[in-house]
Amino acid sequence: MRLVVACLSVLAIACGSSSKGGSDAPASGDGSNSNGGDGGADSGTAGGTTINVTLNNRPMNAATFTFLVAYQDGSSPWQLAGAPTNDTYSFHVNSPSWGVVWTCIGNVGGAAQIRQVTEVHFAVAERTSLTMDVPPRCTDRAPSTVALTGTLANRSGGGLWVVDFGGRTGIVNASTGAYRIEALPGTNDIVARHLANGGGTTGDFATVETVVDRAVTVTGATTHDIDASNAVATTSLAVNVILPQQGRGAASTILYTAGGTTSTLDKLSQNFESDVLDPTQRVNGDVYDQQISVTSAGQTAIVTNATATPTDQTFTAPPPLGGAASAVTATTPYPIIHTTWNAYANTIGYAWTATQTPPPATCGNTPCTIVWSAALSPGVTGASPGYTMPDLSALTGWSSGLAFATGTQVAGYAEAGTSSAGASDFPPVTPPAAGTQRTFVRSAFTVTP
């Protein structure tokens, strides 16, 4: 699933993982208590409802990544999940709700680490299966890549060129025109983008022209040259946003091509616009996700429009999420944060996330970021939504390095999401289907353990 992360790449639970919803029909079970209840003494044995959670590309050597998977039957104590079948963990619950959590300590370039705890809760009546992708930093099974290289000839006009293939991007050398992408093998579209204001002090950019080569097959080391003289100017659409006093905004347009490539066509914090392919370059199956975000006084509202026929956009602020109140309610076995917020009309799910960057000495003199996140369905939260970090310290394989450090601020937010696609879009599906309109409203908090 995707909880909202940088560049308005909406909703990514656990910083880089993605998720797809599973079947909604329970095998059995009593859904009369949407807030959950106590499970039986042995929820891991047959009986009740079977829950299937697939963690794609889970590590084979879990200890290397402090990777553990546990589940909760209602509000009973957390239990380690049994050995998976391939990548699917199956367990049985007798309560009307269930939860699953997984942990990871993984490196992100150099010696820097992300230490994460990812938790999901559903009512049995809402869903009995779920799929999440384990990010490459958390697994020894990251897919093998091959080199996609080439030269972008006949460039003009200055600025920066980048090349996208699948979910990977390479920067074109300004002097030689050469590019290189460590690509996943497959057949995808290649999108070469000419950026204006690439980088700069704000990081804003807009794509002013593109070359699109459809259905390029890459099975091994591949050379694919691109001719910039074939570039076509993008179509620029209006984005109308009235910012509140002392507020700030952002807008971006993400293209999901019919051939499976993701291209961020613009990311702007001022002079908003939505840049899309010229009609001569479009094909059936292309989807544009036009995203607008406005933040003011600790509240953030994000509206997104996934469409095959992009048009001008006007931001209409959705009702805000009531202020999230957070406190550290326990310090042992590690700092426990409890957060409450107001119920949100028509929500398909809530997200909670908290992030801390402690001093390097806390992480063994390694720069690290600690991230806890949770996705909570309305059938679990009921009319009084809130979240309390779980005590996972009794689980075999738990590492104290996953806990927040004392004395350093933790910043986070509670979030409610709505979607025209309904409950099946929680956690949000990527790429979104054309016609999907979403809103995400956040209320920020800070606490210091």
N, C-alpha and C positions, 0 to 999 in steps of 0.2 A: 504494500500500500504506500501511498505517498503522503506523508504529512508535510505541511508546507515548509519548503526549504528555500535556499537562496535562488535568486532569479525567478521567483514566483513559480517554481516548479512544484505545483501544489501537492501537498500531502505526501510525505514520505516518512513513514514511520521508521524511526531508528536511523536516520541520516544515510540514506543510500539504498535501503532495501525497498522492494516494491511488492505489491500484494494483489492477489485476485480473490474474489469471493468464491466460495464453494456452494454446495447444494444448500437449500434453505429448509428442506423437509426433515424433521427429526425422525429417527428410527422409532423412538418411543420416548417416554418421559412425561413428567407432569409440568406443564408450563404455567401453573396457576400463580406462582410467586415470582414475579419478574425481577425481584431484587436478590434472588438467589437464596440458598439455604445450606444447611450442613449436609455434607455428603456422608455416605456410609463409611464404616471403618475401613473397608478395602474397596476403594473405587476403581482399582486397577483390574479387578476381576470381571468376568463376563456378567452382563446384566445392565439394566438401565439403557442409556443411549451411547452409541459409539460415536466418538469425535475423531475426525481425521485431519491432521495438520501436516501439510507438506512444506518442508524447508528446502527449496531447490539449492543444490550445490552445497549442502551441509558439509563441514569438514570431516574427513575420515579420521584424522587425529585430533579429537576434540580438545585434548589437554593443551595442545600448542596454542590454541586461541581462547583458552578458558571458556570453552563453549559448552553450555549445558542447556537442556530443555526440560521444563517442568510444567505441570498442569495443576489446575485447581478445580475441584468438584464443588460448585457453589461457593460457600465461604469456608470450607474445610481447609486444613493445612495443605500447603503446596507439596507435591510429590514429584520426584523425578519421573520423567516419561521413560517407558521401556525402550528397548532397541527398536529402531525404525525398520520398516520394510522399504528398501531403497531409500527414498528421502521422506517417507511418510510415517509419522508417529500416530499411533492409534491408541486411544484410551477410552474408558467408560466412565460416565457420570450418572449419578442418580438424582441430582438436583436439577432445577429448571435453568441453571446457568452454568457456564464453564469459563475457564481462563487458561491461557498458555503464555509462557514467558521463555525467552531465550537470551543468553548473554554472550558477549564476545569482547576480547581485547585484541585489537588488530592494528598494525602499523599503516600509516598513511603518508608515504613518502619520507625517506630518511628514517629517523628514529622516532618521529612523532606518532602518537597513538590516539585512537578513539576507543574509549571504554564505554560499552553500551549495554543497556538492559532494555529489552523490547517486550512489551506486555500487551495482550489483546483479550478482551472479554466480550462474550455474546450470550444471549439467552438461547437455550436449546431450540425454542420455537422459531428463532430468527435464522440460525445457521448451525450446521453440524460439521462443516468442513471449511478449510481455509488454506490458501497457498501464499507463501512469502518467499522472496528471493534473498538468500544470504549474500551480502556484499563481498566482492573479491578479497577485501582486506581480512575477512573472517574465515577464509577457507583455503584448503590446500587443493581444491578442485576447481579453481578458477579456469574457465575455458581457455584453451590455447589460442594464441593470436598468430596472424601472419602479416607480413609487411605489404601494405598497399602504398606504392610510391608512384611518383610521376612528376611532370613539369607542367606548370600553368603558363602557357605562352601568351604573348601579345597583351600583357597587362598595361594599363594606362590609368592616369588620374590619381595616382598616389593612394594613400590609405592602406588598409590591411586586407589581405585575402585569406580565407580559411576554407578547408574542404571537409565535408561531412560524409560519412559512410556508415550506415547502420546507426549505432549509438556512439560512434567515435568521431573525433575531430582532429585534424592536423593543420598546423599553421604553415602558410606558404612563405618560403624564404624571400624576403623583399629584393635580394640581389640576384638570386639564381632562378627563382620561380619554382624551386623544388619543394615538394611536400612529402610527408610520410605519416601514415596512420597505422598503428598496431591494431589491425582489424580482426573481428571475429569472422571466420569463413562463412560465406553465404552469398545470396543474391540480393542486393539492395540498390537503391538509387544513390548516385553521387551528386551532391549539391555543393558547388563552389560559390562562396559568398564574398562579395566585395563590401567591406565595412567602412562606413564613415564614422569619424570620431571613435575609432577603435581604441579601447583602453582609456587614456586620458585620466584626469584626476577623479572623475566620478565613476569610471568604468562603463559609462553609457556607450551604446553603439546602435547603429541602424544599418541594415543591408540595403545598398543602393542598386545593386545589379547581381544577377545570378546566372550561372551555367548549370543546367540540370541534365545529367546523363542517366537515363532510366535503365533499371534492371542490369546492373553490372555484376558479373559473377566473380567472386574471389574465393578460390579454394586453396591456393598456396600463395607464395610470394608473387605479387602481381604488379605490373606497371600499367598505369592508365594515365595518359597525357590528356590535358584539357586545354582548349583554345579559348582564351578570354575574349577573342573577337566575336564569339558567339553569345556573349553575355547579353541579357535582356534586362532593362530597367525594371525594378520592382514597382508595384502599385502602392502608393502611400494613402492610407485611409485615416480619417480624423479620429482622435480619441479625446473626448470632451470630459474634463474633470475639473470641478471646482473644489479646491483644497480649503479645508477649514483653517482658521488662523493658527499659525504655528504648526500646521500639519504638513505632512510630506506624502508624496505619491510615487508610484512606479507603474510602468506599463511594459508588457512584453508580449511578443507573438511567437508561439512555438508551432512550427510546421511538422506534422507527422505525415511523411509522404506515403503514397500507396505502396511504394517499394520498401517500406520499413526503415526509413532513415529519419532521424530527429534533427531538426535544424532550428536553432533559436534565431529568428530573423531580426529581432530588436530587443533591447533592454534599456529603458529610458527612465530617468528620474525627473526630467523636465522636457519641455517641448515635445509632448507626447504625440505619438503616431503609431499606427499599426501597419507594418510593411508585409506585403504578401506577394506571391509570384504573379507575374504578368499572366493574363488569361491564356496567352499562347503556350505557356509552359505547364499549365495545370492539367491534371488527368483525374478521372474518377477514382475516388479512394483517398485523395489528399484531404487532410483535416487540419484546420488552423485552430489553435487554442489561443484566443485573445484574452489576455489577463490584465486586470487593473487592480491596484492595491492602494488604499489610503490609510494612513496611520496618524492618529492624533490622541494625545492625552492617555497613552497606554492602551488604546483600542485600535485594532486593525480590522479592516473589512476588505475582503478580496472577492471580486466577481470574475467569473470566467465564462467564455462563450466558445464552445467547440463547434465549428461549422465548416462545411465544404464550400460555402459561398460567403466569404468574409465581407463585412460592411463596416461603415463608420460605427464607433462605439461611444456611448454616453454612460458615465458612471452614475448610478442611482444607489445611494447608500442604503444597505439593508439595516434592519434594526440591530443595534449593538448587543453584544453579549454582556450581561450584568457583570460588574467587577469581580474578578477572581480574588478570593481571600485565601491566603496561604500562610501556614505557620509550620515551624518545626515542632512536631508533637512528641518526639522521642529522640534520644541521642544514642541509645543502645538497641541492638548491637551495632547500629550505625545510624546517622541522621535520617529521620523519617519525616517527609514533608506531606502535609495534608492540605488539600485545596478544595474549595467549594465554589460554585458559580450558579447563576440562575438557569432554570430550564429554558430551552430555546424552541420556539414554535417550529414545527415541521422538520426538525433536525433528523438526519438519518444516522448521526453518530457524533460522538465527542472525541476530541484528541487532547492529550495532556503531554507536555514535554518540559524538561528541565535540564539545563546545561551548566556545567561548571568548568572553568579552566584553572585548576589549582597550581600552586608553585611546582616547578619541575621536581623539587625534592620529594614531593608527595608521591610522584610516580617513578621513583627510583632514578631521579635526575634525568628523566625523559620528558620532554614536552608532551602533555596529554590533555585531552578533553573528555570529560565524563558526561554521558548523555543517558537520561532515563526518559522513556516515552511509553505512552499507553494509548490504546484505542478502545473506546467504551461504547457499546451499543445502547440505544434508548431502552431496550428491554432489560438492561442491567442497571442503569442509573436510575430509572424511574423518574418521578416528578421532582426529585431533589438531588440533582447531579453533584457528584464530587468524586474525589480520588485520594486514596492514601497509598503511599509506596508500600509494597509488601516486605515482610521480613523473610528473606531467602537464605539467611545465614546457616540454617540447619541442613541445607541441601549439600550432599557430597559433590565436591568440585567447585563450590562457591568460593570466590576470591574477594577478600576485603578490599582489593584494589578497584572493585567496581563501585564501592560506596563513595558518596560525596565526602570531601574532606571538610573538617571543621575550620572555621575562621575565614573561609573564602565564599564570596557571594555566589548564589545560584540564581540564574535568570531563567524564566520560563513563561509559559502561557497555557491557558485553557482555550479550547477552540470548539465551536459548533459548526457543522457543515450541513448544507442542504444540496439537493441535486434533483434536477428534472428527471433523471434516470431512476430515482427511487432508491430503496434500501439496498439493492444489489450493487450500488455504486459506493458502498462503504465497506472497507476502505476504498478510496477512489481508484477506479480502473484506469490504467495507462496503456495505450493512448485512449482518450475518451472518444466515444462514438459521436459522430456528427449529430448536432442537435442537443447535446448535453450542456445544460447551463447549471453552474454551481455557485454557491456563495460559501465563504468561510469567514467567520467572525471570531476574533481573538480578544482575550483580555489578558494583559501581561502582569507578571508578578515578579518580585525578587525577595529572597530570604537569605539569611546568612546562618548556617548551622553553628 
